[in-house]
Amino acid sequence: MKKRIVSILLILCLALSVTACGGNEGATSVGAAFLNEAIQKNKALDSLAAKMEMTIDMSIQGMTLSVPVTADVKVVGETAYTKMSTSLLGQEIKVEAYMEDGWIYMVLGDQKFKNNADTSEYDYSDDMNNMMQELPDDLLKTAAVTENADGSKTAKVTLSGKQFTSLFSAFVDGLSATTGTGIEGVTIGDAVVSVTVAEGYVTEYDMEFSMNMTAAGTETATEVKATMTFEEPGSTVTITPPEGYQDFPDETGSILAA
């Protein structure tokens, strides 16, 4: 499960986020050595459920376009499921993607089909790991930490564009691929990452950053905000596949899989 989504329909799973978590209260301190340990615990879980919300605001040649994305993602071992919705130019798009035994089963509107996971670009299952990266110790030493009223802690870190690109290269590459073709250059501005930890697990991972991209001689300015909220990490997760998925036709190699 090493591929990442490059389709705008499934940009959801690339959905990292970067805004300060709301409702923070209590004392603040400096230093978040606990953060990477919590990230490692999340990644070590065999089953995980998360809700992702992302807003992509693009400005190109004087026009602006906002693309909201929401998704529910569940992973149990090698099996994964995503139910996502987005709206583009007033049209709502809903997608279900279920991965089992090397196949990805898709429900896209009235279309139902399956792709071989080895060739499909709809393999989203590794995206949560791609976006939830550990942070360098030097940044954690200066991170602002807020103790919240519910006992959780939120660490907030500012990264340079270079640092962000280095740490989240898979996410940046996937996002660039979904927003344009013939890409000639991508520049990431300063980014803010906020991570909330409760009972030793990451419960929320947020990001916010700007991206300037040149494609086919045209520059696009993009603002990205995303939030990934984990549902009771450490608890048992159950996945229900799409009805009749085993009878979906094989579209491997078709235009849908291109």
VEXLUMZA-393107 format. One record per residue (C-alpha): residue number from 1; x, y, z. Coordinates in steps of 0.02 Angstrom, whole numbers, plus 32768, in hexadecimal, padded with zeros to 4 digits. Each point is the difference from the previous one (the first is absolute). Example, Ala and Ser with C-alpha at 12.3 -4.5 7.8 and 13.67 -1.06 7.14 Angstrom:
(drenti 1,(8267,7F1F,8186));
(drenti 2,(8045,80AC,7FDF));
//
This chain:
(drenti 1,(8000,8000,8000));
(drenti 2,(8081,807F,7FC6));
(drenti 3,(7FA4,8065,7F7C));
(drenti 4,(7FAF,80AA,801E));
(drenti 5,(7F6B,804F,7FAE));
(drenti 6,(801F,8075,7F6F));
(drenti 7,(7F49,8017,7FCF));
(drenti 8,(7FA4,809D,8037));
(drenti 9,(7F71,7F8B,802E));
(drenti 10,(806B,7FAB,8084));
(drenti 11,(806E,808F,8038));
(drenti 12,(7FAB,7FE6,80A6));
(drenti 13,(807A,7F7E,803C));
(drenti 14,(808C,8075,7FE4));
(drenti 15,(7FA4,806E,806E));
(drenti 16,(8074,8043,8086));
(drenti 17,(7FD3,80A0,8057));
(drenti 18,(804F,8094,804F));
(drenti 19,(7F98,8070,806E));
(drenti 20,(8006,8016,80BC));
(drenti 21,(7F84,7F8F,8056));
(drenti 22,(7F68,805A,8041));
(drenti 23,(7FCD,8006,80B5));
(drenti 24,(80AE,7FFE,804A));
(drenti 25,(8009,803C,80B3));
(drenti 26,(8078,7FFC,8091));
(drenti 27,(80B8,801B,801A));
(drenti 28,(807E,8008,7F73));
(drenti 29,(80B2,7FBF,7FFF));
(drenti 30,(8090,7FE1,7F88));
(drenti 31,(803C,7F55,7FC6));
(drenti 32,(7F9F,7F6A,7FBB));
(drenti 33,(8072,7F6A,8013));
(drenti 34,(7F63,7F94,8018));
(drenti 35,(7FC0,8022,7F51));
(drenti 36,(8064,7F84,7F96));
(drenti 37,(7FE0,7F74,807B));
(drenti 38,(7F45,801B,7FEB));
(drenti 39,(8011,8003,7F42));
(drenti 40,(805F,7F5B,8007));
(drenti 41,(7F75,7FB3,806A));
(drenti 42,(7F7C,8033,7F80));
(drenti 43,(8065,7FB8,7F71));
(drenti 44,(801B,7F5D,805D));
(drenti 45,(7F44,7FE1,8011));
(drenti 46,(7FBA,7F73,7F96));
(drenti 47,(7F59,8059,7FF0));
(drenti 48,(7FDA,80B9,7FF6));
(drenti 49,(7F6E,8071,7FD4));
(drenti 50,(800C,80B8,7FD4));
(drenti 51,(7F98,808F,7FBD));
(drenti 52,(8055,8077,7F88));
(drenti 53,(7FCB,80AF,7FCF));
(drenti 54,(805F,8069,7F83));
(drenti 55,(7FE6,80A5,7FA6));
(drenti 56,(8068,802B,7F66));
(drenti 57,(7FF0,80B5,7FC7));
(drenti 58,(804F,8021,7F56));
(drenti 59,(801C,80A4,7FA5));
(drenti 60,(802E,7FFC,7F48));
(drenti 61,(7FFE,808C,7F80));
(drenti 62,(7F8F,806C,806D));
(drenti 63,(7F84,7F74,8022));
(drenti 64,(7FE8,7FA9,80A7));
(drenti 65,(7FC6,7F4F,8020));
(drenti 66,(7FDD,7FAD,80A8));
(drenti 67,(7FFC,7F43,800D));
(drenti 68,(7FC1,7FB7,80A6));
(drenti 69,(8021,7F48,8023));
(drenti 70,(7FBF,7F92,808E));
(drenti 71,(8025,7F48,8019));
(drenti 72,(7FEA,7F72,807A));
(drenti 73,(8093,7F87,7FFA));
(drenti 74,(8012,7F56,8052));
(drenti 75,(8095,7F8B,7FFA));
(drenti 76,(8007,7F50,8049));
(drenti 77,(80A2,7FA6,7FD6));
(drenti 78,(800A,7FF5,7F42));
(drenti 79,(7F49,802E,7FEA));
(drenti 80,(7FCA,80B6,7FEE));
(drenti 81,(7F63,8064,7FDB));
(drenti 82,(7FDF,80B6,7FD5));
(drenti 83,(7F5D,805C,7FEA));
(drenti 84,(801D,80AE,7FBD));
(drenti 85,(7FA2,8095,7FBC));
(drenti 86,(8037,80A0,7FAC));
(drenti 87,(7FB2,8089,7F9A));
(drenti 88,(804B,804D,7F63));
(drenti 89,(7FAE,8093,7FA5));
(drenti 90,(7F5D,7FDE,805B));
(drenti 91,(7FFD,7F47,7FD7));
(drenti 92,(8008,7F85,8091));
(drenti 93,(806A,7F65,7FE9));
(drenti 94,(7FF8,7F68,8070));
(drenti 95,(8078,7F6E,7FFD));
(drenti 96,(8012,7F5B,805D));
(drenti 97,(80A3,7F9E,7FF5));
(drenti 98,(801B,7F56,8051));
(drenti 99,(80A6,7FA2,7FFC));
(drenti 100,(800B,7F44,8020));
(drenti 101,(8079,7F77,7FC9));
(drenti 102,(805C,806B,7F81));
(drenti 103,(7F64,804A,7FAF));
(drenti 104,(7FAF,80AA,8010));
(drenti 105,(7F43,8006,7FEA));
(drenti 106,(7FB9,80A9,7FCE));
(drenti 107,(7F53,804D,8005));
(drenti 108,(8000,80A5,7FA1));
(drenti 109,(7F51,8041,7FE3));
(drenti 110,(7FA6,7F79,7F9D));
(drenti 111,(80A4,7FAD,7FCF));
(drenti 112,(8040,7F66,805B));
(drenti 113,(80A6,7FB0,7FD2));
(drenti 114,(809E,7FB4,8047));
(drenti 115,(80BA,801D,7FDD));
(drenti 116,(8099,7F98,8025));
(drenti 117,(8056,8058,8091));
(drenti 118,(80AB,7FE8,7FB0));
(drenti 119,(7FCF,806E,7F6C));
(drenti 120,(7F75,806E,8045));
(drenti 121,(8017,80B5,8031));
(drenti 122,(7F6D,7FEE,8077));
(drenti 123,(8069,7FAC,8087));
(drenti 124,(7FEB,8077,8092));
(drenti 125,(802B,7F8E,8090));
(drenti 126,(80AC,8045,8027));
(drenti 127,(7FCD,80B7,7FFA));
(drenti 128,(7FE1,8014,80B9));
(drenti 129,(80B3,7FCC,8022));
(drenti 130,(803F,8076,7F78));
(drenti 131,(7FAC,8094,8050));
(drenti 132,(8020,7FD7,80B6));
(drenti 133,(80BC,8015,8006));
(drenti 134,(8070,800B,8098));
(drenti 135,(804E,80AC,801C));
(drenti 136,(80BA,8026,8018));
(drenti 137,(803C,800C,80B4));
(drenti 138,(803F,80B2,7FE9));
(drenti 139,(7F51,8039,7FD2));
(drenti 140,(7FAF,7FA0,808E));
(drenti 141,(8073,8055,807E));
(drenti 142,(7FB5,80AA,7FD2));
(drenti 143,(7F4D,7FC7,7FE2));
(drenti 144,(7F78,805E,805D));
(drenti 145,(7F9A,7F85,8067));
(drenti 146,(7F53,8025,8045));
(drenti 147,(7FAC,7F93,8085));
(drenti 148,(7F48,7FF3,7FD4));
(drenti 149,(7F6E,7FF9,8078));
(drenti 150,(7FE1,7F47,7FD8));
(drenti 151,(80B2,7FD0,8031));
(drenti 152,(8044,7FF3,7F50));
(drenti 153,(8097,8063,7FC2));
(drenti 154,(8012,805F,7F5D));
(drenti 155,(80AB,8025,7FB6));
(drenti 156,(8010,8085,7F79));
(drenti 157,(8097,800A,7F8E));
(drenti 158,(802C,8078,7F73));
(drenti 159,(8067,7FB7,7F71));
(drenti 160,(8058,8057,7F70));
(drenti 161,(7FC8,7FD0,7F52));
(drenti 162,(80A1,7F9E,7FEA));
(drenti 163,(7FE5,7F9E,80A1));
(drenti 164,(7F4B,7FDC,7FD6));
(drenti 165,(802B,7FC5,7F50));
(drenti 166,(8087,7F8D,8043));
(drenti 167,(7F92,7FB2,8087));
(drenti 168,(7F60,7FF3,7F99));
(drenti 169,(8046,7FE3,7F51));
(drenti 170,(7F82,7F76,7FD8));
(drenti 171,(7F6E,8071,802D));
(drenti 172,(8047,8094,7F9F));
(drenti 173,(801D,7F94,7F66));
(drenti 174,(7F51,7FB8,8007));
(drenti 175,(7FAD,80A9,8019));
(drenti 176,(8063,804C,7F70));
(drenti 177,(7FCD,7F72,7F8D));
(drenti 178,(7F47,8018,8027));
(drenti 179,(8000,80BC,7FE2));
(drenti 180,(805A,800A,7F59));
(drenti 181,(805D,7FAD,7F71));
(drenti 182,(80A4,8030,7FAE));
(drenti 183,(8042,803D,80A7));
(drenti 184,(809C,806A,7FEF));
(drenti 185,(801C,8033,80B4));
(drenti 186,(7FB3,7FFB,80AF));
(drenti 187,(802A,8074,8091));
(drenti 188,(7FBD,7FE4,80AF));
(drenti 189,(7FEF,8091,807A));
(drenti 190,(800F,7FF8,80BE));
(drenti 191,(7F8F,7F7B,804C));
(drenti 192,(7FB2,7FE6,80AA));
(drenti 193,(7FE2,7F53,8047));
(drenti 194,(7F97,7FE3,809C));
(drenti 195,(7FF5,7F56,8053));
(drenti 196,(7F90,7FCF,8092));
(drenti 197,(802E,7F6B,806F));
(drenti 198,(7F8E,7FAB,807E));
(drenti 199,(8025,7F64,8066));
(drenti 200,(809F,7FE3,7F9D));
(drenti 201,(7FB0,8003,7F53));
(drenti 202,(7FEE,8086,7F7B));
(drenti 203,(7F4A,8034,7FF9));
(drenti 204,(8011,8090,7F84));
(drenti 205,(8082,8030,7F7F));
(drenti 206,(7FEB,80A9,7FAB));
(drenti 207,(805B,8064,7F7A));
(drenti 208,(7FF5,80A4,7FA3));
(drenti 209,(8075,803B,7F76));
(drenti 210,(800C,805D,7F5B));
(drenti 211,(803F,7FBC,7F5B));
(drenti 212,(802F,805A,7F5F));
(drenti 213,(8005,7F8F,7F68));
(drenti 214,(802F,8024,7F4C));
(drenti 215,(7FB5,7F8C,7F7E));
(drenti 216,(8000,801A,7F44));
(drenti 217,(803F,80B2,801C));
(drenti 218,(7F70,802E,8074));
(drenti 219,(8016,8021,80BA));
(drenti 220,(7F81,7FC3,807F));
(drenti 221,(7FFD,803C,80B4));
(drenti 222,(7FB5,7F80,8077));
(drenti 223,(7FD3,8008,80B9));
(drenti 224,(7FE7,7F58,8055));
(drenti 225,(7FAD,7FE0,80A8));
(drenti 226,(7FDE,7F50,803E));
(drenti 227,(7FD5,7FA2,809D));
(drenti 228,(800E,7F47,8026));
(drenti 229,(7FA3,7FC7,809B));
(drenti 230,(801A,7F50,8042));
(drenti 231,(7F6C,7FA4,804C));
(drenti 232,(802D,7FAE,80A5));
(drenti 233,(80AE,7FC3,7FCB));
(drenti 234,(8024,7F56,8049));
(drenti 235,(7F4C,7FC4,7FF5));
(drenti 236,(7FC1,7F77,7F89));
(drenti 237,(7FCF,803C,7F52));
(drenti 238,(7F80,7FA6,7F92));
(drenti 239,(7FF8,8016,7F43));
(drenti 240,(7F64,7FDE,7F99));
(drenti 241,(8026,7FEF,7F45));
(drenti 242,(7F8E,8044,7F76));
(drenti 243,(7F6A,7F90,7FDC));
(drenti 244,(8022,7F85,7F73));
(drenti 245,(80B6,8034,7FF0));
(drenti 246,(803C,7F52,7FD0));
(drenti 247,(7F9B,800E,7F5E));
(drenti 248,(804A,80A9,7FCB));
(drenti 249,(804B,7FF9,7F4F));
(drenti 250,(80BC,8009,7FEC));
(drenti 251,(8032,80AA,7FB8));
(drenti 252,(80BC,7FE8,8014));
(drenti 253,(8059,8055,7F6F));
(drenti 254,(7F66,8066,7FCF));
(drenti 255,(7FF7,80BE,7FFA));
(drenti 256,(7FBC,7FFD,80B1));
(drenti 257,(80A2,7FB2,803D));
(drenti 258,(8071,806F,7F97));
//
